[in-house]
Amino acid sequence: MNGFPKKLQKKLENRKENNALRKLPEQNDLIDFSSNDYIGFSSSKGIFDNAHKILIEKKIHKTGATGSRLLSGNHQLYSNTEEILANFHNAESALIFNSGYDANVGLFSSVPQRGDIIFYDEFIHASIRDGITMSNAKSYKFAHNNIEDLRRNIERTRKVNGDNAETYIVTESVFSMDGDVPDLKGFAKFCNENNYHLIVDEAHATGVFGAKGVGLLQELGLENQVFARVNTFGKGLGCHGAVILGSTALKSYLVNFARSFIYTTGLPPHSLAAIQSAYKELEFTVEIDELHKNIHFFKQKLEAVNLKSLFIDSSSAIHCCIIPGNEKVKKIAQNLQENGFDVKPILSPTVSEGKERLRFCLHSYNTKEEIAEVLELLATFVQN
């Protein structure tokens, strides 16, 4: 067998030298301030039992889908679940993908065509960037959450590309690395006035914002003013998969042209039953209110321990403390972990150099005492 390629080995060595080499973590029993399980649905016995009940009632005893949805994998739970999702999210249609990554890659690689233009927020998720890279459309980034910079970019590119291109504007309702929220009303108004197509990733808003966790777009009454929404189930919903919400024409197009949908085995029946069960739980859960109480307490405590200036302002479940330097931020994260708190460092190149950070994910099940203690420890470690 030939040895490992030298070019690849060099890239690994560069990561080690920059103190940025990724490794798979071991499971731990630390207090959770790192997972995306915002309202505790992943460990809900009620959701687990109800998912099993759905399978028993429908006499489904398969562990796999057996093929892609266009071949043998479009089992009976798919159409039923997509109908539930479309109704819940007030959408014309819904199409389930195996993950948020698959949804974004499928959407952005297939919908924008050659001659079209995509404008995306500079902090947009890697899955969207990968989909855009696979597209034949031209793409340009704009300054984070900055509609005026977007406007200037459009004017500048229009002089080169003309006025006939379809234009897609892409943002997130909650940004995964900063936890902040754009002016969604402003973006929707700007796109509607100019006949642009707005696409919003709601991964970190689903199950967190809006009545029953519908997401930020619905909370703001904007769901009918966007071309496509991407909602995922692996975060606030505590299960797996994603859905693209939009028109029936968009659904038909994706079924025909989104390669990450066409060429993959469908989700197993149990995954669909879990999604249904999680959405049923959203109808009456109190966990969303508990989460927002914890978010409010966290922000109050930041001021009390004089840490507010180090944190990016956020009203979501994600709160980031900027600590420049991979070595420094990893050391402080290790100190917190040694004291029983699972707080993860986010290193460059995942974020820009100099913007390394500790990322605190808040949950409905975190106690006020846990929040207070972890921030008091952080204040001590930062000062030292």
Secondary structure, 3 states (H helix, E strand, C coil): CCCCCHHHHHHHHHHHHCCCCCCCCCCCCCEECCCCCCCCHHHCHHHHHHHHHHHHHCCCCCCCCCCECCCCCCCHHHHHHHHHHHHHCCCCEEEEECCHHHHHHHHHHHCCCCCCEEEEECCCCHHHHHHHHHCCCEEEEECCCCHHHHHHHHHHHHHHHCCCCCEEEEEECCCCCCCCCCCHHHHHHHHHHHCCEEEEECCCCCCCCCHHHCCHHHHCCCHHHCCEEEEECCCCCCCCCEEEEECHHHHHHHHHHCHHHHCCECCCHHHHHHHHHHHHHHCCCCHHHHHHHHHHHHHHHHHHCCCHHHECCCCCCEEEEECCCHHHHHHHHHHHHHCCEECEEECCCCCCCCCCEEEEECCCCCCHHHHHHHHHHHHHHHHC
